[in-house]
């Protein structure tokens, strides 16, 4: 059965989702980009040369900056817009979004100021409706090329998650359904903060032992935070948690790890962000996580030190020493 799928955001993940959903050739896939010149370039060249060079976009994908064309009668809307731009983008598109469309979020962050998750932003602007969130190790550079991957689709309404599971699954992408939307979204946000920490460790050339310890204690922080927020602990030991944490902290494709690595090498955040073509969600998310941790009195030592390096001018080596000097305890 052919279904119309609108993808909002023609960044690396939006382009990768278009490639995945068009592989079978049976769906009407619309890739929307806000910038008309950018949309026309991808439509004509069939390549997002800035973010996914060498990946050929299937000919069946229509790339457009016309929101009404992309969204009209869409059965599914896949949102691939960074958290900090999500609210303004949806506000400009709300009149074009059908009430019957099932919303899928491929966003991993927490909004500053409001401290709410992407699914909550969607529901705030579009009304109460199911939102399915993707989690797990899913680097756009690999899934767009058809390399095997497994992810989780989560929604409070499991039937909606199962619809998305069927929609995205093929021989190269295995999708699991999950009903812990809160946990999957929190895991996706938290792992980006830990990836910055892992990058700092790599930038300081601390080696494998340090990175492994950081991943282990980082996961403990993620579980502690998630449970205090009401999420299921099991979620953090699955694809959305340890799976995505491992990939993001160790991969050359990880923008968040790269930010940390450059910080460890002595660059400033301003210099790093000026040199990057895509958004590293973990930078803004670190503010939100630390704010929530203070509000809820959750102990988050790694996140707190990442915040100090990013926004308070603390030297990465000093932040490491701070963590190593913490009071001794049982595991």
N, C-alpha and C positions, 0 to 999 in steps of 0.2 A: 504493500500500500504506500503510495507516494504521499509525503507530508511536506508542508512548507516550513522551513526552519530559517529564522532570521538570526544572524549573529551580530551582536552590537560590539563594535570595536575591532579594527583591523590591525591590531598589534600582533605579536608573535603567537599568542595563544588563540586569538580569534582566527587568524589565518590557519593555524594548525587544526582547529575545530572544523573549519570549512573543508579542509583536506580529508579529515576523518569521515565527516558526514556525507561527502560526495563520492567516497570510494566505491560504494555499491551502485551508484548511478541512478538510484530510484527516487531520491528526494530533490525537492526544489530548494536549493540552498542560496540564501541571500546574505552577502557579507557587507555590512554597513560601516562606512568610515565617515566621520564628521567632516573631514577635509576633502573637498571635491577634487582637487588636483591629485591628491594621494590616491583616492578611489579610482580615478580615471587611469592613473599610471599602472595600478595593479590589474585593472580590468584589461588594459591593452597589452601589457607585457606578460600577464599571467604569473607574476612573481612579486613577492614582497621583498625586494632586493635589499632594503635597509635592515630588516630584522630577521628574515629567513632566506638569505641568499642561496640560490641553487635549488630551492623547493618549487616545483612547478604546480601551480594551482589548477585543479581539474577544470576543463573547459565548461562544465555544467554549472560552475559557481558564478553567480552574477554579483559583481562588486559595484556598489552604488553609494552615493551620498544622499540619495533621496529616501528619507525615512519612511514616508508613506508607501513607496514602492516596496521597500524591504519588509515592512511590518504588517501590511494589510493582509488579513486572513491567515496570519502565521499560526501554525499549530504549536510551535515551540519557539521561544526566544532565549538564545544563549547569550548571557551578558559577560563580556570579556573586557570590561572597562576598569582601570585601576580604582581602588577604593576612594582616593581623594577626589576623583572626577566623577564618581558614580552618581551622586545626588544631582549635580547640575545637568548631567547628560540625561538622566531620566526625566527631570523636570521639563526639559525641552522636547522630549519624545512622548510624554504621557498621553497626549491626545491621539496618538497614532497606535497605541498598544491595545490590542483587543483584550476584552475581559476574559475570553476563553483560552488565551494562550497560556501554556505551562512555562513558567520562568525557570531557567537553569542558570546558576551562578558559577562561573569559573574564576571567581575572585578570592584572593587570600589576604585579608587584611581586616582591620577594625578602624572605623572612622574616628578621627580626632574630634575633640570637643564633645560629641554626643556619646562616644564610646560604644557604638552599636555595630553589629555585624552586617555584612552586605545583604543578607536575606531580610533583616529588619528594615534596612533602608528601602528595599524594594516594596515591602509590605506597607511601610509608612506612606510611600508615594503612590502606590498602585492599589492599595486596599488589601484586605486580608485574602490571601490566596496561597496555595502551595508554592513553595520555592525549593528547588532541588539544588544542592550544592555539591560540586565535585571536590574530592580530596585525593591525596595519594601522589606518588612520584610520577610526574607527567610533564617532563620537559618538552616544550613545543618543538625544539630542534630535532628531537628523536621521533615523537609520535607523528609529526607531519611527514616524515620519511617512511612511515610504516614499520618502525622498529617495535618489537613487542613491549607492551606495558600493561599494568593493571592499576585500576583506580577504583574509587568508591563513589557512588551517587547516594546522597543522603537527603532525607526529607522526613519531617514529622509524620507525614502521610506516606506510609511505605508503598502504597499502590502507585503514587506519583514517581517515587524513586525507581520503581520497577519499570515504569514506562521509559524513563531516561536510560536505564540499564539496557533495555532492548534496543533503543534508538542508537546508542553509541557503540554497542558491542559488535566486534567483527573478528576476523582471524588474527588481527594484530593488537586489538585492544580488548582486554577482559575487564568487565565492569561488575562490581559487587554492589548490591543494594544494602542500605543501612538506614535506620530510623533515628539515629542520633545526630540530627542536624547541628545542634549546638556544639557537640564535641568535634565534628568534622570541621566546622568553620573555625573554632578556636585552635585546633591543631594546625590548620593551614596558616593561621596568623602567627602562632607562636614559633613554628619551625623556622620562619624567616628571620626572626630575632636571633635564634640560636645559630642560624647560618652565618649571620654577621659575626657572631662570636667565634665561630669556627674559622672564618676567613681571617680574623685578626690573629688567631693562633698560627695559621699558615703564613701570614705575612711576617710574623715575628720568627718564623722558622723553628717553631717549637716541636714539630715532628708528630709522628703517629700516636705516640702515647698520650700526648696532651690533647690531640683532637678526639681520640677515643674516650678519654675521661670526660671531655666537654660534652660529647654527644650523650654519654650515659647520665651525667648530672643534669644536662639540659632536658632530657626526657623526663627525669624526676620532677623538674620544675613544671614542665608541661602538664604532667598528670596531676600534680598538686593544684595548679591553677585551674585546670579543667574541672576537677571534682568540686572545688570550692564554688565554681560558677554553676554547677548542676549538671555537668556532662558525665557520660559513662567512662569509667577508667579504661574499659576494654577497647574503646575507640582509639586510644593513644598507643595501644600495642598492635594496631593494625596498619593498613596501608596509609590512612590519613595521618597517623602519628609517626611511628618509628620508620615506616616506609618512606614517607616524604622527608622526614628529618634526615635520614641517611643520604638520600639523593641530593637534597639541597645543600647539605653541609660538605659534601665531597665532590660535587660535580663541577666541571669546567663551564657548564652551561648556566650555573646559578649566579644570577646578578647580585643576590644578597651576599653570598660568600665572597664574590669579587669586591664588593664594597668593603667588607671587613678586611680582606687581604690588602687592599690599597691603604686602608687606615693603618694597618700593622706596618706597612712599608713607609709610613710617614706622611702620606698625602692628607689634605684636609677634606672634609665632607663637601665643601663648596667645589673644590677642584674635581673631586670624583664625580659628583652629580653633573657637572658641566661637560664631562667627557663621555657620559653614557647616553646611548640612543633610546633606552627603554627604562621604565620605572622599576626601582628596587623597592617593593612594597614594605620590606622590613624596616626601612628607615622611619617612615611615618608611624608604622605599627608599633615600634618600640615605645613611642610616646604614649600611645593608648594603653599598651600592656602595663607600663609602669604606673600610669594614672589609676588603672583599675586595681592593680596590686596594692597601691596605697589606700584606695577607698575600702577594699575588702580585707586589708591587713594580711596579704598573702606574701610569704617570703619568696622573693625572686632574685637571688643574688646575681646570677649571670645576666638577666635582663637589666638589672639595675646598673651593672658595670658597663654594659653596652650603651645604655642611655648616657652615662657619664662621658664615655668616649665620643659619642656622636654629638652631644649637645652641650657638654660642660667643659670641653677642652682637656679632659683627662688623658694622660698618655696611656696608650695601650699596654705598655709594659707595667705601668703602675696599677692598672685595672687588674691585670693578671696576678700581681703580687697581693692585691687586696683579697682576691678569691683564695689564693693559696694560704693566706694567713688567717682564714676564718677558723673559729673554734673547732677543735677536733670533736668527732662524734661517731656514733655507730652508723652503719649504712642501713 
